[in-house]
Amino acid sequence: MTEEKVILVNEKDEPIGLMPKMEAHEKAVLHRAFSVFVLNDKNEIMLQQRAHHKYHSPLLWTNTCCSHQREGENNIQAGSRRLQEEMGFTTELKELFSFIYKAPFDNGLTEHELDHVMIGYYNEVPEINPDEVESWKWMSIEAVKEDMELHPEIYTVWFKIIFDKFYHYLEAHKV
């Protein structure tokens, strides 16, 4: 199986090439990514706990799903594909905003991503993929905010950045 490639971009999100995912994380090269937030009709966020064998951030809690777009795939297509692969369902997604972040990890890898944040709505129980997801839960936006202040070490770096800077977008997009 060939290693998945990420789309390298400049700060305007213009594609400038492809690179194997691991190499991009080793070299801290800016690449395109996405983060999906799924809310239910109680305005709770579906969180996932990353699988224990992930190469970075294992067992940390994060947004519903996230990954990298593939060549030729738009943001919504990528979000829908990965939502199905990780959480076992699809729902209509809407892109809210994008931002750039850079976060080094203890294992020597660095996430340097132009992250497209999307939102969708769903009220059912997901069928999680154990290769990707350890567990899941619904949490209110306020409960996430409080828990993140008390236990920041149990959340992924990108989720903390998105949530701290942009949770008002989530509150503004209630069903």
C-alpha positions as CSV (number, residue, x, y, z in Angstrom):
1,M,0.0,0.0,0.0
2,T,1.4,3.4,-1.0
3,E,1.6,6.0,1.7
4,E,-1.1,8.6,1.6
5,K,0.0,12.0,0.2
6,V,-1.0,15.4,1.5
7,I,-1.6,18.5,-0.6
8,L,1.1,21.1,0.1
9,V,-0.3,24.7,0.0
10,N,0.9,28.3,0.4
11,E,-0.7,30.6,3.0
12,K,-3.4,31.5,0.4
13,D,-4.4,27.7,0.2
14,E,-3.1,27.4,-3.3
15,P,-1.8,23.9,-4.0
16,I,2.0,23.8,-4.6
17,G,2.6,20.0,-4.7
18,L,2.1,16.7,-3.0
19,M,4.2,15.0,-0.3
20,P,3.9,11.7,1.6
21,K,2.0,12.4,4.8
22,M,4.7,11.3,7.2
23,E,7.4,13.3,5.4
24,A,5.2,16.4,5.6
25,H,4.9,15.9,9.3
26,E,8.6,15.2,9.7
27,K,9.5,18.4,7.8
28,A,6.7,20.6,9.2
29,V,5.6,21.6,5.7
30,L,2.3,23.5,5.4
31,H,-0.4,21.3,4.0
32,R,-4.2,21.2,3.6
33,A,-6.3,19.5,6.3
34,F,-9.8,19.6,7.7
35,S,-11.7,19.3,11.0
36,V,-15.3,18.2,11.1
37,F,-17.6,19.1,14.0
38,V,-20.9,17.3,14.3
39,L,-23.6,18.6,16.6
40,N,-26.9,17.2,17.6
41,D,-30.2,18.9,18.1
42,K,-29.2,19.6,21.8
43,N,-26.2,21.6,20.5
44,E,-23.8,19.0,21.8
45,I,-20.6,18.2,20.0
46,M,-19.8,14.6,19.0
47,L,-16.3,14.0,20.3
48,Q,-14.0,11.1,19.4
49,Q,-11.2,9.6,21.3
50,R,-8.3,8.8,18.9
51,A,-7.4,5.1,18.7
52,H,-4.6,3.9,21.1
53,H,-2.3,3.0,18.2
54,K,-2.3,6.3,16.4
55,Y,1.2,7.6,15.6
56,H,0.5,10.9,17.4
57,S,-2.1,12.0,19.9
58,P,-3.3,8.5,20.8
59,L,-6.2,8.3,23.2
60,L,-6.7,12.1,23.2
61,W,-10.2,13.5,22.7
62,T,-10.9,15.7,19.7
63,N,-13.5,16.9,17.3
64,T,-15.8,14.4,15.4
65,C,-13.2,13.7,12.8
66,C,-10.2,15.2,10.9
67,S,-7.8,14.3,8.2
68,H,-6.3,15.5,4.9
69,Q,-7.9,16.1,1.6
70,R,-6.8,13.9,-1.3
71,E,-5.7,15.3,-4.7
72,G,-8.8,16.2,-6.7
73,E,-11.1,16.1,-3.6
74,N,-12.8,19.3,-2.4
75,N,-13.1,20.0,1.4
76,I,-16.7,18.8,1.7
77,Q,-16.0,15.5,-0.2
78,A,-13.0,14.9,2.0
79,G,-14.9,15.6,5.2
80,S,-17.8,13.3,4.2
81,R,-15.4,10.5,3.2
82,R,-13.5,10.6,6.5
83,L,-16.6,11.0,8.6
84,Q,-17.8,7.7,7.0
85,E,-14.4,6.0,7.4
86,E,-14.0,7.0,11.1
87,M,-17.5,7.3,12.5
88,G,-19.6,5.2,10.1
89,F,-22.1,7.8,8.9
90,T,-22.4,10.8,6.7
91,T,-24.4,14.0,7.0
92,E,-24.5,17.3,5.1
93,L,-21.5,19.4,5.9
94,K,-21.0,23.2,5.7
95,E,-17.5,24.9,5.7
96,L,-17.3,27.6,8.4
97,F,-13.7,28.9,8.2
98,S,-10.1,28.0,7.8
99,F,-6.9,28.9,9.7
100,I,-3.2,28.0,9.9
101,Y,-1.6,26.4,12.9
102,K,1.7,24.8,13.7
103,A,2.1,22.4,16.6
104,P,5.1,20.2,17.4
105,F,4.6,16.8,19.0
106,D,6.8,14.9,21.5
107,N,7.6,12.3,18.9
108,G,9.5,14.8,16.6
109,L,6.6,15.3,14.2
110,T,4.9,18.6,13.6
111,E,1.4,19.5,12.4
112,H,1.6,22.5,10.1
113,E,-1.8,22.8,8.6
114,L,-4.2,25.1,6.8
115,D,-7.2,23.6,8.5
116,H,-10.7,23.9,7.0
117,V,-13.4,23.6,9.7
118,M,-16.7,22.2,8.8
119,I,-20.0,21.6,10.7
120,G,-22.8,19.1,10.3
121,Y,-25.7,17.7,12.3
122,Y,-26.6,14.2,13.4
123,N,-28.6,12.7,16.2
124,E,-27.9,9.0,15.9
125,V,-25.3,6.6,17.4
126,P,-22.2,6.3,15.2
127,E,-20.6,3.0,14.2
128,I,-17.0,3.8,15.0
129,N,-14.1,2.3,13.2
130,P,-11.8,0.8,15.9
131,D,-8.8,1.2,13.7
132,E,-9.4,5.0,13.9
133,V,-11.5,5.7,17.0
134,E,-11.2,4.3,20.6
135,S,-14.5,5.8,21.9
136,W,-16.9,8.7,21.4
137,K,-19.3,10.9,23.4
138,W,-21.7,13.8,23.1
139,M,-20.7,16.9,25.2
140,S,-22.3,20.4,25.4
141,I,-20.1,23.3,24.2
142,E,-20.0,24.7,27.7
143,A,-19.0,21.3,29.2
144,V,-16.2,21.0,26.7
145,K,-15.0,24.5,27.5
146,E,-15.0,23.7,31.2
147,D,-13.4,20.3,30.9
148,M,-10.7,21.7,28.6
149,E,-9.8,24.2,31.3
150,L,-9.5,21.5,33.9
151,H,-7.9,18.8,31.8
152,P,-6.2,20.3,28.8
153,E,-3.8,17.3,28.5
154,I,-6.6,15.0,27.4
155,Y,-7.4,17.0,24.2
156,T,-5.6,17.2,20.9
157,V,-3.6,20.3,20.1
158,W,-5.6,21.3,17.1
159,F,-9.0,20.8,18.9
160,K,-7.8,23.1,21.7
161,I,-6.7,25.7,19.2
162,I,-10.0,25.5,17.2
163,F,-12.1,25.5,20.3
164,D,-10.3,28.3,22.1
165,K,-10.3,30.6,19.1
166,F,-13.5,29.7,17.4
167,Y,-16.1,28.1,19.7
168,H,-18.3,31.1,19.2
169,Y,-18.8,29.9,15.6
170,L,-20.2,26.7,17.0
171,E,-22.5,28.5,19.3
172,A,-23.7,30.8,16.4
173,H,-24.5,27.8,14.2
174,K,-27.2,26.1,16.4
175,V,-29.8,24.1,14.6
